[in-house]
Amino acid sequence: MNMGQAGMLFAFGFLLLVTAIIVVSIITLAGASKAKASAAREANYRELAEKATLDAAEIKSSLIEIKSRLASVEQVLKTID
């Protein structure tokens, strides 16, 4: 192998190495951004679930209040009859 072929082999090897590094970097960054988006989505779902739980508790207390009022109205109507 003469000097020209060795230089060409070195250049192709170097370009192959640089290409491999770039591809691995892109794959790593894509995975990191995917994980970050997934974490944000999970946080939004968690916040939504907490809000739904609070809303359900509020609805339950309102329903209890409405039932008690309805019972008192029924009691008043029974005494009128």
MILOTI-710464 format. One record per atom (N, C-alpha, C): x negated, y negated, z; atom name; residue in three letters. Coordinates in steps of 0.05 Angstrom, whole numbers, plus 5000, padded with zeros to 4 digits. Atoms other than C-alpha are relative to their C-alpha. Layout:
<recs>
{rec {X; Y; Z}; 'CA'; 'ALA'}
...
</recs>
This chain:
<recs>
{rec {4983; 5023; 5000}; 'N'; 'MET'}
{rec {5000; 5000; 5000}; 'CA'; 'MET'}
{rec {4982; 4975; 5000}; 'C'; 'MET'}
{rec {5017; 5024; 5001}; 'N'; 'ASN'}
{rec {4970; 4934; 4980}; 'CA'; 'ASN'}
{rec {5013; 4978; 5017}; 'C'; 'ASN'}
{rec {4992; 5022; 4982}; 'N'; 'MET'}
{rec {4977; 4867; 5015}; 'CA'; 'MET'}
{rec {5027; 4988; 4992}; 'C'; 'MET'}
{rec {4975; 5011; 5009}; 'N'; 'GLY'}
{rec {5035; 4843; 4972}; 'CA'; 'GLY'}
{rec {5024; 5016; 5009}; 'C'; 'GLY'}
{rec {4978; 4983; 4991}; 'N'; 'GLN'}
{rec {5078; 4903; 4988}; 'CA'; 'GLN'}
{rec {5003; 4999; 5031}; 'C'; 'GLN'}
{rec {4998; 5002; 4971}; 'N'; 'ALA'}
{rec {5061; 4898; 5062}; 'CA'; 'ALA'}
{rec {5014; 4975; 5009}; 'C'; 'ALA'}
{rec {4987; 5025; 4994}; 'N'; 'GLY'}
{rec {5082; 4826; 5063}; 'CA'; 'GLY'}
{rec {5030; 5001; 4994}; 'C'; 'GLY'}
{rec {4972; 4998; 5007}; 'N'; 'MET'}
{rec {5147; 4841; 5027}; 'CA'; 'MET'}
{rec {5015; 5018; 5020}; 'C'; 'MET'}
{rec {4988; 4983; 4980}; 'N'; 'LEU'}
{rec {5161; 4898; 5075}; 'CA'; 'LEU'}
{rec {5004; 4986; 5027}; 'C'; 'LEU'}
{rec {4997; 5016; 4975}; 'N'; 'PHE'}
{rec {5148; 4852; 5134}; 'CA'; 'PHE'}
{rec {5023; 4980; 4998}; 'C'; 'PHE'}
{rec {4979; 5020; 5004}; 'N'; 'ALA'}
{rec {5195; 4799; 5105}; 'CA'; 'ALA'}
{rec {5027; 5013; 5001}; 'C'; 'ALA'}
{rec {4974; 4985; 4999}; 'N'; 'PHE'}
{rec {5251; 4850; 5093}; 'CA'; 'PHE'}
{rec {5006; 5010; 5028}; 'C'; 'PHE'}
{rec {4996; 4990; 4972}; 'N'; 'GLY'}
{rec {5241; 4879; 5163}; 'CA'; 'GLY'}
{rec {5008; 4977; 5018}; 'C'; 'GLY'}
{rec {4993; 5023; 4984}; 'N'; 'PHE'}
{rec {5243; 4810; 5193}; 'CA'; 'PHE'}
{rec {5028; 4990; 4995}; 'C'; 'PHE'}
{rec {4972; 5008; 5007}; 'N'; 'LEU'}
{rec {5307; 4791; 5155}; 'CA'; 'LEU'}
{rec {5020; 5020; 5011}; 'C'; 'LEU'}
{rec {4983; 4980; 4989}; 'N'; 'LEU'}
{rec {5338; 4857; 5177}; 'CA'; 'LEU'}
{rec {5003; 4996; 5030}; 'C'; 'LEU'}
{rec {4999; 5004; 4971}; 'N'; 'LEU'}
{rec {5320; 4843; 5249}; 'CA'; 'LEU'}
{rec {5017; 4975; 5007}; 'C'; 'LEU'}
{rec {4985; 5024; 4995}; 'N'; 'VAL'}
{rec {5348; 4772; 5246}; 'CA'; 'VAL'}
{rec {5030; 5005; 4995}; 'C'; 'VAL'}
{rec {4972; 4993; 5006}; 'N'; 'THR'}
{rec {5412; 4798; 5213}; 'CA'; 'THR'}
{rec {5012; 5016; 5022}; 'C'; 'THR'}
{rec {4990; 4984; 4979}; 'N'; 'ALA'}
{rec {5420; 4850; 5267}; 'CA'; 'ALA'}
{rec {5005; 4984; 5025}; 'C'; 'ALA'}
{rec {4996; 5018; 4977}; 'N'; 'ILE'}
{rec {5411; 4798; 5322}; 'CA'; 'ILE'}
{rec {5024; 4982; 4996}; 'C'; 'ILE'}
{rec {4977; 5017; 5005}; 'N'; 'ILE'}
{rec {5462; 4752; 5290}; 'CA'; 'ILE'}
{rec {5026; 5016; 5002}; 'C'; 'ILE'}
{rec {4976; 4983; 4999}; 'N'; 'VAL'}
{rec {5513; 4809; 5282}; 'CA'; 'VAL'}
{rec {5007; 5007; 5029}; 'C'; 'VAL'}
{rec {4996; 4993; 4972}; 'N'; 'VAL'}
{rec {5504; 4831; 5355}; 'CA'; 'VAL'}
{rec {5009; 4976; 5015}; 'C'; 'VAL'}
{rec {4991; 5024; 4986}; 'N'; 'SER'}
{rec {5511; 4759; 5378}; 'CA'; 'SER'}
{rec {5029; 4993; 4994}; 'C'; 'SER'}
{rec {4972; 5006; 5008}; 'N'; 'ILE'}
{rec {5576; 4749; 5339}; 'CA'; 'ILE'}
{rec {5019; 5020; 5014}; 'C'; 'ILE'}
{rec {4983; 4980; 4987}; 'N'; 'ILE'}
{rec {5605; 4814; 5366}; 'CA'; 'ILE'}
{rec {5002; 4994; 5030}; 'C'; 'ILE'}
{rec {4999; 5006; 4972}; 'N'; 'THR'}
{rec {5586; 4795; 5437}; 'CA'; 'THR'}
{rec {5017; 4975; 5006}; 'C'; 'THR'}
{rec {4985; 5025; 4996}; 'N'; 'LEU'}
{rec {5615; 4725; 5431}; 'CA'; 'LEU'}
{rec {5030; 5006; 4995}; 'C'; 'LEU'}
{rec {4972; 4994; 5005}; 'N'; 'ALA'}
{rec {5679; 4753; 5401}; 'CA'; 'ALA'}
{rec {5012; 5016; 5023}; 'C'; 'ALA'}
{rec {4990; 4985; 4976}; 'N'; 'GLY'}
{rec {5686; 4802; 5459}; 'CA'; 'GLY'}
{rec {5005; 4983; 5024}; 'C'; 'GLY'}
{rec {4997; 5018; 4977}; 'N'; 'ALA'}
{rec {5675; 4748; 5510}; 'CA'; 'ALA'}
{rec {5024; 4981; 4996}; 'C'; 'ALA'}
{rec {4977; 5018; 5004}; 'N'; 'SER'}
{rec {5726; 4701; 5478}; 'CA'; 'SER'}
{rec {5026; 5016; 5002}; 'C'; 'SER'}
{rec {4976; 4983; 4998}; 'N'; 'LYS'}
{rec {5776; 4759; 5474}; 'CA'; 'LYS'}
{rec {5006; 5005; 5030}; 'C'; 'LYS'}
{rec {4996; 4995; 4971}; 'N'; 'ALA'}
{rec {5765; 4774; 5549}; 'CA'; 'ALA'}
{rec {5010; 4974; 5013}; 'C'; 'ALA'}
{rec {4991; 5026; 4988}; 'N'; 'LYS'}
{rec {5774; 4700; 5566}; 'CA'; 'LYS'}
{rec {5029; 4995; 4994}; 'C'; 'LYS'}
{rec {4972; 5004; 5008}; 'N'; 'ALA'}
{rec {5839; 4696; 5527}; 'CA'; 'ALA'}
{rec {5018; 5020; 5015}; 'C'; 'ALA'}
{rec {4984; 4980; 4986}; 'N'; 'SER'}
{rec {5864; 4760; 5560}; 'CA'; 'SER'}
{rec {5003; 4991; 5029}; 'C'; 'SER'}
{rec {4999; 5009; 4973}; 'N'; 'ALA'}
{rec {5848; 4732; 5629}; 'CA'; 'ALA'}
{rec {5020; 4976; 5003}; 'C'; 'ALA'}
{rec {4981; 5023; 5000}; 'N'; 'ALA'}
{rec {5886; 4667; 5613}; 'CA'; 'ALA'}
{rec {5028; 5010; 4997}; 'C'; 'ALA'}
{rec {4973; 4990; 5004}; 'N'; 'ARG'}
{rec {5945; 4706; 5588}; 'CA'; 'ARG'}
{rec {5010; 5015; 5025}; 'C'; 'ARG'}
{rec {4992; 4987; 4975}; 'N'; 'GLU'}
{rec {5946; 4749; 5651}; 'CA'; 'GLU'}
{rec {5007; 4980; 5022}; 'C'; 'GLU'}
{rec {4994; 5021; 4980}; 'N'; 'ALA'}
{rec {5944; 4687; 5694}; 'CA'; 'ALA'}
{rec {5027; 4987; 4995}; 'C'; 'ALA'}
{rec {4974; 5012; 5007}; 'N'; 'ASN'}
{rec {6003; 4658; 5656}; 'CA'; 'ASN'}
{rec {5023; 5020; 5008}; 'C'; 'ASN'}
{rec {4980; 4980; 4993}; 'N'; 'TYR'}
{rec {6042; 4723; 5666}; 'CA'; 'TYR'}
{rec {5004; 5001; 5030}; 'C'; 'TYR'}
{rec {4999; 5000; 4971}; 'N'; 'ARG'}
{rec {6025; 4723; 5740}; 'CA'; 'ARG'}
{rec {5016; 4976; 5010}; 'C'; 'ARG'}
{rec {4986; 5024; 4992}; 'N'; 'GLU'}
{rec {6049; 4652; 5747}; 'CA'; 'GLU'}
{rec {5030; 5002; 4994}; 'C'; 'GLU'}
{rec {4972; 4997; 5008}; 'N'; 'LEU'}
{rec {6113; 4668; 5710}; 'CA'; 'LEU'}
{rec {5014; 5020; 5019}; 'C'; 'LEU'}
{rec {4988; 4980; 4981}; 'N'; 'ALA'}
{rec {6126; 4729; 5755}; 'CA'; 'ALA'}
{rec {5005; 4987; 5027}; 'C'; 'ALA'}
{rec {4996; 5014; 4975}; 'N'; 'GLU'}
{rec {6116; 4686; 5817}; 'CA'; 'GLU'}
{rec {5024; 4981; 4999}; 'C'; 'GLU'}
{rec {4977; 5019; 5003}; 'N'; 'LYS'}
{rec {6165; 4634; 5791}; 'CA'; 'LYS'}
{rec {5026; 5016; 4999}; 'C'; 'LYS'}
{rec {4976; 4984; 5002}; 'N'; 'ALA'}
{rec {6215; 4688; 5774}; 'CA'; 'ALA'}
{rec {5008; 5011; 5027}; 'C'; 'ALA'}
{rec {4995; 4990; 4973}; 'N'; 'THR'}
{rec {6209; 4716; 5845}; 'CA'; 'THR'}
{rec {5013; 4978; 5017}; 'C'; 'THR'}
{rec {4989; 5022; 4985}; 'N'; 'LEU'}
{rec {6222; 4648; 5875}; 'CA'; 'LEU'}
{rec {5028; 4993; 4991}; 'C'; 'LEU'}
{rec {4973; 5006; 5011}; 'N'; 'ASP'}
{rec {6281; 4636; 5828}; 'CA'; 'ASP'}
{rec {5020; 5021; 5009}; 'C'; 'ASP'}
{rec {4983; 4978; 4991}; 'N'; 'ALA'}
{rec {6310; 4704; 5847}; 'CA'; 'ALA'}
{rec {5008; 4996; 5029}; 'C'; 'ALA'}
{rec {4994; 5005; 4972}; 'N'; 'ALA'}
{rec {6305; 4687; 5920}; 'CA'; 'ALA'}
{rec {5020; 4977; 5003}; 'C'; 'ALA'}
{rec {4982; 5023; 4999}; 'N'; 'GLU'}
{rec {6339; 4620; 5909}; 'CA'; 'GLU'}
{rec {5029; 5008; 4991}; 'C'; 'GLU'}
{rec {4974; 4991; 5010}; 'N'; 'ILE'}
{rec {6395; 4653; 5869}; 'CA'; 'ILE'}
{rec {5014; 5018; 5021}; 'C'; 'ILE'}
{rec {4988; 4983; 4980}; 'N'; 'LYS'}
{rec {6405; 4705; 5923}; 'CA'; 'LYS'}
{rec {5011; 4984; 5023}; 'C'; 'LYS'}
{rec {4990; 5016; 4978}; 'N'; 'SER'}
{rec {6412; 4652; 5977}; 'CA'; 'SER'}
{rec {5025; 4984; 4991}; 'C'; 'SER'}
{rec {4976; 5014; 5010}; 'N'; 'SER'}
{rec {6461; 4613; 5933}; 'CA'; 'SER'}
{rec {5024; 5019; 4999}; 'C'; 'SER'}
{rec {4979; 4980; 5002}; 'N'; 'LEU'}
{rec {6501; 4676; 5922}; 'CA'; 'LEU'}
{rec {5012; 5006; 5028}; 'C'; 'LEU'}
{rec {4990; 4995; 4972}; 'N'; 'ILE'}
{rec {6505; 4689; 5997}; 'CA'; 'ILE'}
{rec {5017; 4977; 5009}; 'C'; 'ILE'}
{rec {4984; 5024; 4992}; 'N'; 'GLU'}
{rec {6529; 4618; 6008}; 'CA'; 'GLU'}
{rec {5027; 5000; 4986}; 'C'; 'GLU'}
{rec {4975; 5000; 5015}; 'N'; 'ILE'}
{rec {6582; 4625; 5954}; 'CA'; 'ILE'}
{rec {5018; 5021; 5011}; 'C'; 'ILE'}
{rec {4983; 4979; 4989}; 'N'; 'LYS'}
{rec {6606; 4691; 5983}; 'CA'; 'LYS'}
{rec {5012; 4992; 5027}; 'C'; 'LYS'}
{rec {4990; 5009; 4974}; 'N'; 'SER'}
{rec {6613; 4660; 6052}; 'CA'; 'SER'}
{rec {5022; 4979; 4996}; 'C'; 'SER'}
{rec {4979; 5020; 5006}; 'N'; 'ARG'}
{rec {6652; 4601; 6023}; 'CA'; 'ARG'}
{rec {5025; 5013; 4990}; 'C'; 'ARG'}
{rec {4977; 4986; 5011}; 'N'; 'LEU'}
{rec {6697; 4648; 5984}; 'CA'; 'LEU'}
{rec {5015; 5015; 5023}; 'C'; 'LEU'}
{rec {4987; 4987; 4977}; 'N'; 'ALA'}
{rec {6710; 4688; 6048}; 'CA'; 'ALA'}
{rec {5016; 4981; 5016}; 'C'; 'ALA'}
{rec {4985; 5020; 4985}; 'N'; 'SER'}
{rec {6730; 4625; 6084}; 'CA'; 'SER'}
{rec {5025; 4990; 4985}; 'C'; 'SER'}
{rec {4977; 5008; 5016}; 'N'; 'VAL'}
{rec {6776; 4604; 6027}; 'CA'; 'VAL'}
{rec {5021; 5022; 5001}; 'C'; 'VAL'}
{rec {4981; 4978; 4998}; 'N'; 'GLU'}
{rec {6808; 4673; 6028}; 'CA'; 'GLU'}
{rec {5014; 5000; 5027}; 'C'; 'GLU'}
{rec {4988; 5001; 4973}; 'N'; 'GLN'}
{rec {6818; 4667; 6103}; 'CA'; 'GLN'}
{rec {5020; 4978; 5002}; 'C'; 'GLN'}
{rec {4981; 5022; 5000}; 'N'; 'VAL'}
{rec {6851; 4599; 6094}; 'CA'; 'VAL'}
{rec {5025; 5007; 4984}; 'C'; 'VAL'}
{rec {4977; 4992; 5016}; 'N'; 'LEU'}
{rec {6896; 4627; 6039}; 'CA'; 'LEU'}
{rec {5018; 5021; 5014}; 'C'; 'LEU'}
{rec {4985; 4980; 4985}; 'N'; 'LYS'}
{rec {6916; 4686; 6083}; 'CA'; 'LYS'}
{rec {5016; 4988; 5023}; 'C'; 'LYS'}
{rec {4986; 5013; 4978}; 'N'; 'THR'}
{rec {6935; 4640; 6140}; 'CA'; 'THR'}
{rec {5023; 4983; 4990}; 'C'; 'THR'}
{rec {4978; 5016; 5012}; 'N'; 'ILE'}
{rec {6978; 4597; 6093}; 'CA'; 'ILE'}
{rec {5023; 5018; 4993}; 'C'; 'ILE'}
{rec {4979; 4982; 5008}; 'N'; 'ASP'}
{rec {7017; 4657; 6068}; 'CA'; 'ASP'}
{rec {5015; 5010; 5024}; 'C'; 'ASP'}
</recs>
